[in-house]
Every structure is written in structure tokens, then in C-alpha cells.
Amino acid sequence: MSREKGPASPTPRKRAPRKAAVLVSAESAVSPFVGPEQRAALIAEAAFFRAESRGFAPGHEVEDWLAAESEVDAKLMLAVESGLPG
């Protein structure tokens, strides 16, 4: 019996291009109510109060900013979901 040989190396399969995921940032989701400047001011204020509560101990600036950003964005998203301005 004779065997038919296939190609020496398998032909690579072509993949369909991936569809880009649609991501909505918190900033763009709240844009009808709060502009980027006002959002940044709210975050700065919240970060200040976090630092103040620690006695302005150095070394936590980024941690304070990120926590304040998360807090402000959560409050803004809640306002958007409930239909209330900022």
C-alpha cells in the first residue's frame, strides 16, 4: 500500500482579526455632568483629606491619589446611574 505524504510542514491557519473590546472609561461616562478639570479637582481634594488624616506622612502620595480617584469615580458613576448631576 502506498502512503500519500502531506506537506513537510503543516500550513499555518489564518486567524480572523480580533474585535477590539469596547471600553468606557469612568471619565467619559460622566462627561455630561462633570468635566475633566472638575473631576481632577475633586480627586485632588479627596487625596488631600486622605493625606491630612495620616498627618501628611510622606511616601503615600500615589496611594492617596489612586484611592481618591477610585472614590470620586464611584460617586460620580452612582450619580450618573441615579440621574443626578455631579
C-alpha positions as CSV (number, residue, x, y, z in Angstrom):
1,M,0.0,0.0,0.0
2,S,1.3,3.4,-0.9
3,R,1.0,6.3,1.5
4,E,0.3,9.8,0.4
5,K,2.6,12.3,2.0
6,G,1.2,15.6,3.2
7,P,3.2,18.8,3.2
8,A,6.5,18.6,5.1
9,S,5.3,21.3,7.5
10,P,1.7,22.0,8.3
11,T,0.2,25.0,6.7
12,P,-0.4,27.7,9.3
13,R,-4.0,28.6,9.8
14,K,-5.0,32.1,9.3
15,R,-6.8,33.6,12.2
16,A,-9.6,36.1,11.9
17,P,-8.7,39.5,13.3
18,R,-9.7,40.1,16.9
19,K,-12.5,42.5,17.5
20,A,-11.5,45.3,19.8
21,A,-13.2,45.4,23.1
22,V,-15.2,48.5,23.7
23,L,-14.2,50.1,27.0
24,V,-15.9,53.0,28.5
25,S,-13.8,54.9,31.0
26,A,-15.3,56.4,34.0
27,E,-14.3,59.9,32.8
28,S,-16.1,59.6,29.5
29,A,-19.2,58.0,31.2
30,V,-19.6,61.1,33.4
31,S,-18.8,63.7,30.9
32,P,-22.3,65.1,30.7
33,F,-22.2,66.1,34.4
34,V,-18.6,66.7,35.3
35,G,-15.7,67.9,33.1
36,P,-12.2,66.6,33.4
37,E,-11.0,69.6,35.2
38,Q,-13.7,69.4,37.9
39,R,-13.1,65.7,38.2
40,A,-9.4,66.3,38.8
41,A,-10.2,69.0,41.4
42,L,-12.5,66.5,43.2
43,I,-9.8,63.9,43.2
44,A,-7.1,66.3,44.4
45,E,-9.4,67.4,47.3
46,A,-10.1,63.9,48.3
47,A,-6.4,63.0,48.2
48,F,-5.6,66.0,50.3
49,F,-8.0,64.9,53.0
50,R,-6.6,61.4,52.9
51,A,-3.1,62.7,53.4
52,E,-4.3,65.1,56.1
53,S,-5.9,62.2,58.1
54,R,-2.4,60.5,58.1
55,G,-0.7,63.7,59.3
56,F,0.8,64.2,55.8
57,A,3.3,61.3,56.3
58,P,5.4,61.2,53.1
59,G,5.5,58.2,50.8
60,H,1.8,57.6,50.3
61,E,1.0,60.3,47.7
62,V,0.3,57.9,44.8
63,E,-1.7,55.6,47.1
64,D,-3.8,58.6,48.3
65,W,-4.4,59.8,44.7
66,L,-5.4,56.4,43.4
67,A,-7.8,55.8,46.4
68,A,-9.3,59.2,46.0
69,E,-9.7,58.7,42.2
70,S,-11.5,55.4,42.8
71,E,-13.7,57.0,45.5
72,V,-14.6,60.0,43.3
73,D,-15.3,57.9,40.2
74,A,-17.5,55.6,42.2
75,K,-19.5,58.5,43.5
76,L,-19.7,60.1,40.0
77,M,-20.9,56.8,38.5
78,L,-23.5,56.5,41.2
79,A,-24.7,60.0,40.3
80,V,-24.9,59.1,36.6
81,E,-26.8,55.9,37.3
82,S,-29.3,57.7,39.5
83,G,-29.6,60.6,37.0
84,L,-28.4,63.3,39.4
85,P,-25.8,65.9,38.3
86,G,-22.4,65.5,39.9
